[in-house]
Structure formats: C-alpha cells, structure tokens
C-alpha cells in the first residue's frame, strides 16, 4: 500500500477512535466551551461531519473525472449551521453521525488507487496532491482534537 494512503487511513481510524472516546464525557463537559468564547466539544465534532460529506460528494468523485472540482461552500455558513445543529442533537447522535460518515470516508479513501497520491489536482486556484489535501484535513482534525484534550484533560 502507498505510504501516503496508509498514513491517511491510519489518521481516519485514529479520529474515529478519538471521537468514540468522547462517549465518556458528561453532558456538562460535552456542552461546555473549550475556552471562553470558543466552541464546545459537541460543536467541534459536529462541524467535522459536513466537511467529510463534502469530500465524499464533491471531491472524491471528481478525481477520475475531466470535470472541474465544484467550488467549496461558504466555510462560515457550513460551520455555523453544523454547530447549531450539534447544539440541538444528543451527544450520541453527533458522535454516531461523525463515526458513520468518517467510516464511509475511510472506505472511499481505501478504494482510491495507490498510484494517485502524488498527482497534483487543481482545485480553484490551488494545485495540490491527494496526499497534501488529506494531510491538511488531518491537521485540521488534530488541531481540534488537541483543543478538546487541553480543555478536558480526562480525554485521551
């Protein structure tokens, strides 16, 4: 297996395990801002799912297509909408939805050919390899997971 693909797949599995570990959070901790003026763990996890869905629906299908990649949606609008939705959902629902969509993303990544990980794709005005694209998403996940760990030391 391509080492870049393997690294990304390992991240996907680790992210699923991390989010599943959040089942142990009390409702109070799940809904408490991670810092003054910041999101809660619920909002952080809730906002990741729409982006996984975007990758599944609006990025991966275009890798083997001659069509241009669709434009990215309004980041602020997607984040605000998903944060709002996660405030309404039960903890179990937010976690289960994340896990389900992330597992679908894992499967889709696993099915990608090994030889395409260093090919550059043009998305808007940027040229990025598949590995760089997924590495950026992984770094985004890890940034948020670290925020949760710092705010809630019992989470590991």
C-alpha positions as CSV (number, residue, x, y, z in Angstrom):
1,X,0.0,0.0,0.0
2,X,1.2,3.5,-0.8
3,X,2.7,5.0,2.4
4,X,0.8,8.3,2.0
5,X,-2.5,6.5,1.7
6,X,-1.6,4.3,4.7
7,X,-0.8,7.4,6.8
8,X,-4.1,9.0,5.9
9,X,-6.1,5.8,6.6
10,X,-4.4,5.4,10.0
11,X,-5.4,9.0,10.8
12,X,-9.0,8.2,9.8
13,X,-9.1,5.2,12.1
14,X,-7.5,7.2,14.9
15,X,-10.0,10.0,14.5
16,X,-12.9,7.6,14.8
17,X,-11.4,6.1,18.0
18,X,-10.9,9.5,19.5
19,X,-14.4,10.7,18.8
20,X,-15.8,7.4,20.1
21,X,-13.9,8.0,23.3
22,X,-16.0,11.2,23.8
23,X,-18.9,9.0,24.8
24,X,-17.4,9.1,28.3
25,X,-17.8,12.8,28.6
26,X,-20.5,14.1,30.9
27,X,-23.3,16.2,29.3
28,X,-21.8,19.2,31.1
29,X,-18.3,18.6,29.6
30,X,-19.7,17.8,26.2
31,X,-21.6,21.2,26.1
32,X,-19.0,23.4,27.9
33,X,-17.0,25.8,25.7
34,X,-13.4,24.6,25.4
35,X,-12.3,28.1,26.3
36,X,-14.0,31.5,26.7
37,X,-15.8,32.4,23.5
38,X,-14.9,29.1,21.8
39,X,-17.0,26.2,20.7
40,X,-17.9,23.2,22.7
41,X,-16.8,19.6,22.1
42,X,-20.2,19.0,20.6
43,X,-19.9,21.8,18.1
44,X,-16.3,20.9,17.2
45,X,-17.2,17.3,16.4
46,X,-20.5,18.3,14.8
47,X,-18.7,20.7,12.4
48,X,-16.4,18.0,11.0
49,X,-19.1,15.8,9.6
50,X,-20.4,18.2,6.8
51,X,-16.8,18.6,5.6
52,X,-16.4,14.8,5.4
53,X,-19.7,14.7,3.4
54,X,-18.3,17.4,1.1
55,X,-15.2,15.4,0.4
56,X,-17.2,12.3,-0.3
57,X,-19.7,14.1,-2.6
58,X,-17.8,17.0,-4.1
59,X,-14.1,16.0,-4.2
60,X,-13.6,12.2,-4.5
61,X,-16.0,11.7,-7.4
62,X,-14.1,14.3,-9.4
63,X,-10.6,12.7,-9.0
64,X,-11.2,10.4,-12.0
65,X,-13.3,12.9,-14.0
66,X,-12.3,15.5,-16.5
67,X,-14.8,17.9,-14.9
68,X,-13.6,20.7,-12.7
69,X,-13.9,20.3,-8.9
70,X,-17.0,22.1,-7.6
71,X,-16.4,25.3,-5.6
72,X,-16.1,25.0,-1.9
73,X,-19.2,26.0,0.1
74,X,-19.2,29.1,2.3
75,X,-17.0,27.9,5.2
76,X,-18.6,30.2,7.8
77,X,-22.1,29.2,6.8
78,X,-21.4,25.5,6.9
79,X,-19.6,25.8,10.2
80,X,-22.4,27.9,11.8
81,X,-25.1,25.6,10.5
82,X,-23.4,22.4,11.7
83,X,-22.5,24.0,15.1
84,X,-26.1,25.0,15.6
85,X,-27.3,21.5,14.6
86,X,-24.9,19.9,17.1
87,X,-26.3,22.1,19.9
88,X,-29.7,20.5,19.2
89,X,-28.6,16.9,18.9
90,X,-28.0,14.4,21.6
91,X,-24.3,13.6,22.3
92,X,-24.8,10.0,21.0
93,X,-26.3,11.3,17.7
94,X,-23.5,13.7,17.0
95,X,-20.8,11.0,17.7
96,X,-22.6,8.3,15.8
97,X,-23.1,10.6,12.8
98,X,-19.4,11.5,12.8
99,X,-18.4,7.9,13.1
100,X,-20.7,6.8,10.3
101,X,-19.6,9.4,7.8
102,X,-16.0,9.1,8.7
103,X,-16.2,5.3,8.2
104,X,-17.6,6.0,4.7
105,X,-14.8,8.4,4.1
106,X,-12.3,5.8,5.2
107,X,-13.8,3.2,2.9
108,X,-13.7,5.7,-0.1
109,X,-10.1,6.6,0.6
110,X,-9.2,2.9,0.9
111,X,-10.6,2.3,-2.5
112,X,-8.5,5.0,-4.2
113,X,-5.7,3.7,-6.3
114,X,-2.3,3.7,-4.8
115,X,-0.7,5.4,-7.7
116,X,-2.6,8.7,-7.4
117,X,-1.3,10.1,-4.2
118,X,1.4,12.3,-5.6
119,X,-0.6,13.5,-8.6
120,X,-1.4,17.2,-8.4
121,X,-5.0,18.3,-8.8
122,X,-6.2,21.9,-9.4
123,X,-8.9,22.9,-7.0
124,X,-9.9,26.5,-7.7
125,X,-6.6,28.3,-8.0
126,X,-4.6,25.8,-5.9
127,X,-2.6,22.8,-7.1
128,X,-2.4,20.1,-4.5
129,X,-1.6,16.4,-4.4
130,X,-4.1,14.0,-2.9
131,X,-1.8,13.4,0.0
132,X,-1.4,17.2,0.7
133,X,-5.2,17.6,0.5
134,X,-5.9,14.8,3.0
135,X,-2.9,15.8,5.2
136,X,-4.4,19.3,5.5
137,X,-7.7,17.8,6.6
138,X,-6.0,15.5,9.1
139,X,-4.1,18.5,10.6
140,X,-7.4,20.3,10.9
141,X,-8.8,17.3,12.8
142,X,-5.8,17.1,15.1
143,X,-5.9,20.8,15.9
144,X,-9.5,20.4,17.1
145,X,-8.8,17.1,18.9
146,X,-5.9,18.8,20.8
147,X,-8.2,21.7,21.8
148,X,-10.6,19.2,23.3
149,X,-7.8,17.3,25.1
150,X,-6.5,20.6,26.5
151,X,-9.9,21.7,27.8
152,X,-10.9,18.3,29.0
153,X,-7.8,16.6,30.4
154,X,-9.7,13.3,31.0
155,X,-10.0,12.9,27.3
156,X,-7.1,11.0,25.7
